[in-house]
Amino acid sequence: MPMPWDFRPLEGARVRLDLLREDDFDALYAIQSDPDVCRYLLYEPRSRGRVQEVLERDAAATRLGEADSFVQPAIRDAAGRLIGTMYFKIASVEDKTAEIGWLLDPRFQGQGYAREAAALLLDLAFGELGLHRVYAELDPRNAASVALCLRLGMRHEAHFREHMWFKGDWADTGIYAILAHEWRG
Ligand SMILES: CC(C)(COP(=O)(O)OP(=O)(O)OC[C@H]1O[C@@H](n2cnc3c(N)ncnc32)[C@H](O)[C@@H]1OP(=O)(O)O)[C@@H](O)C(=O)NCCC(=O)NCCS
C-alpha cells in the first residue's frame, strides 16, 4: 500500500479538499456549534474552546499510514469558502479498510457538494492508496447521510439495534460500505 500518504489538496469540479487553517475558525465554529448539524453526530454542539482545539488537532493531521491515522480536510467551494469537512480514517492497514464521514454547513446542503467531496476521497482510497473497503457508520435516523451513502453506491451492511447510549437514549447504528471493485464499476 502506498502509505504513508502525505496530504495534498484534492480538486473536484466544484469543491476542493484541503487542510483546515486558523482562519477557518469562524466558519467551523458556525457549523460545529449548530444543533441541527450535531443532531446525529457523536458530540453535542461545540464551544468556541473545543472548536479551537479540534481545529488545531485536525489541521495537524496530515498523514495517513498507521491504523487510526486520519485526515479531516476542509471542503471548500469555488470561492474558497469553508462549506464543510470530510473525515477519512485508516481503520485497518492489514484489511486495507478506511472509514469515511462528512458534514456540511446547512446553507450548502442539498446541492451535491458532500457527494462530490466524498467521491474525491473514494477515488483517492481506491486509486492511489490501494484500499479495499471504505465504510461509514451513521445513525439510521439520519436520512440525509443514508441517502448520501446510497448515492455513492455504498451497501447497507449492518444495523445494530440499541447498542449505544447516545444523547440520553439507546440508539441504533447503521453500517454502509463499498469495495474497490464496486467503486471502479
Ligand atoms: C449528511 C450531509 C453531509 C448530506 O448533505 P447533502 O447536501 O444532503 O448531500 P449532497 O451534498 O450529496 O447533496 C445531495 C442533495 O443535493 C441535490 N443536488 C442538487 N444539485 C446537485 C448536483 N449538482 N449534484 C448532486 N446532487 C445535487 C440532490 O438531489 C440531493 O438532494 P435531496 O437531498 O433533496 O435528494 C448533511 O445532511 C449534513 O451535513 N448533515 C449534518 C451532519 C451529519 O449528520 N453528518 C453525517 C454524520 S454520519
The ligand as a MOL file (V3000), in Angstrom:
LIG
                    3D

  0  0  0     0  0            999 V3000
M  V30 BEGIN CTAB
M  V30 COUNTS 48 50 0 0 0
M  V30 BEGIN ATOM
M  V30 1 C -25.1030 14.2660 5.6620 0
M  V30 2 C -24.9340 15.5310 4.8340 0
M  V30 3 C -23.4550 15.8280 4.6300 0
M  V30 4 C -25.6030 15.2890 3.4640 0
M  V30 5 O -25.5680 16.5110 2.7390 0
M  V30 6 P -26.4210 16.6950 1.3880 0
M  V30 7 O -26.2700 18.0740 0.9690 0
M  V30 8 O -27.7810 16.1380 1.5810 0
M  V30 9 O -25.6650 15.7140 0.3960 0
M  V30 10 P -25.1190 16.0620 -1.0550 0
M  V30 11 O -24.1070 17.1120 -0.9780 0
M  V30 12 O -24.7250 14.7850 -1.6720 0
M  V30 13 O -26.3740 16.6880 -1.7940 0
M  V30 14 C -27.4380 15.8460 -2.2070 0
M  V30 15 C -28.6610 16.6630 -2.4960 0
M  V30 16 O -28.3110 17.7240 -3.3750 0
M  V30 17 C -29.1370 17.6270 -4.5510 0
M  V30 18 N -28.3390 18.1920 -5.6510 0
M  V30 19 C -28.5410 19.4410 -6.1620 0
M  V30 20 N -27.6230 19.6860 -7.0980 0
M  V30 21 C -26.8300 18.5830 -7.1970 0
M  V30 22 C -25.7230 18.2500 -8.0000 0
M  V30 23 N -25.2140 19.1030 -8.8980 0
M  V30 24 N -25.1380 17.0330 -7.8310 0
M  V30 25 C -25.6260 16.1640 -6.9270 0
M  V30 26 N -26.7000 16.4280 -6.1340 0
M  V30 27 C -27.2890 17.6360 -6.2670 0
M  V30 28 C -29.5040 16.1870 -4.6280 0
M  V30 29 O -30.6610 15.9720 -5.3930 0
M  V30 30 C -29.7570 15.8840 -3.1810 0
M  V30 31 O -30.9580 16.4740 -2.7980 0
M  V30 32 P -32.0580 15.7050 -1.8960 0
M  V30 33 O -31.3970 15.5300 -0.5450 0
M  V30 34 O -33.1940 16.6380 -1.8710 0
M  V30 35 O -32.2870 14.4130 -2.5850 0
M  V30 36 C -25.6410 16.7350 5.5140 0
M  V30 37 O -27.0000 16.4580 5.6850 0
M  V30 38 C -25.0270 17.1070 6.8740 0
M  V30 39 O -24.0040 17.7560 6.9440 0
M  V30 40 N -25.7150 16.7180 7.9710 0
M  V30 41 C -25.2690 17.1250 9.3080 0
M  V30 42 C -24.0220 16.3980 9.7290 0
M  V30 43 C -24.1950 14.8910 9.6960 0
M  V30 44 O -25.1920 14.3810 10.1750 0
M  V30 45 N -23.2010 14.2020 9.1220 0
M  V30 46 C -23.2450 12.7820 8.9550 0
M  V30 47 C -22.8930 12.0400 10.1820 0
M  V30 48 S -22.9510 10.2790 9.8410 0
M  V30 END ATOM
M  V30 BEGIN BOND
M  V30 1 1 1 2
M  V30 2 1 2 3
M  V30 3 1 2 4
M  V30 4 1 2 36
M  V30 5 1 4 5
M  V30 6 1 5 6
M  V30 7 2 6 7
M  V30 8 1 6 8
M  V30 9 1 6 9
M  V30 10 1 9 10
M  V30 11 2 10 11
M  V30 12 1 10 12
M  V30 13 1 10 13
M  V30 14 1 13 14
M  V30 15 1 14 15
M  V30 16 1 15 16
M  V30 17 1 15 30
M  V30 18 1 16 17
M  V30 19 1 17 18
M  V30 20 1 17 28
M  V30 21 1 18 19
M  V30 22 1 18 27
M  V30 23 2 19 20
M  V30 24 1 20 21
M  V30 25 1 21 22
M  V30 26 2 21 27
M  V30 27 1 22 23
M  V30 28 2 22 24
M  V30 29 1 24 25
M  V30 30 2 25 26
M  V30 31 1 26 27
M  V30 32 1 28 29
M  V30 33 1 28 30
M  V30 34 1 30 31
M  V30 35 1 31 32
M  V30 36 2 32 33
M  V30 37 1 32 34
M  V30 38 1 32 35
M  V30 39 1 36 37
M  V30 40 1 36 38
M  V30 41 2 38 39
M  V30 42 1 38 40
M  V30 43 1 40 41
M  V30 44 1 41 42
M  V30 45 1 42 43
M  V30 46 2 43 44
M  V30 47 1 43 45
M  V30 48 1 45 46
M  V30 49 1 46 47
M  V30 50 1 47 48
M  V30 END BOND
M  V30 END CTAB
M  END
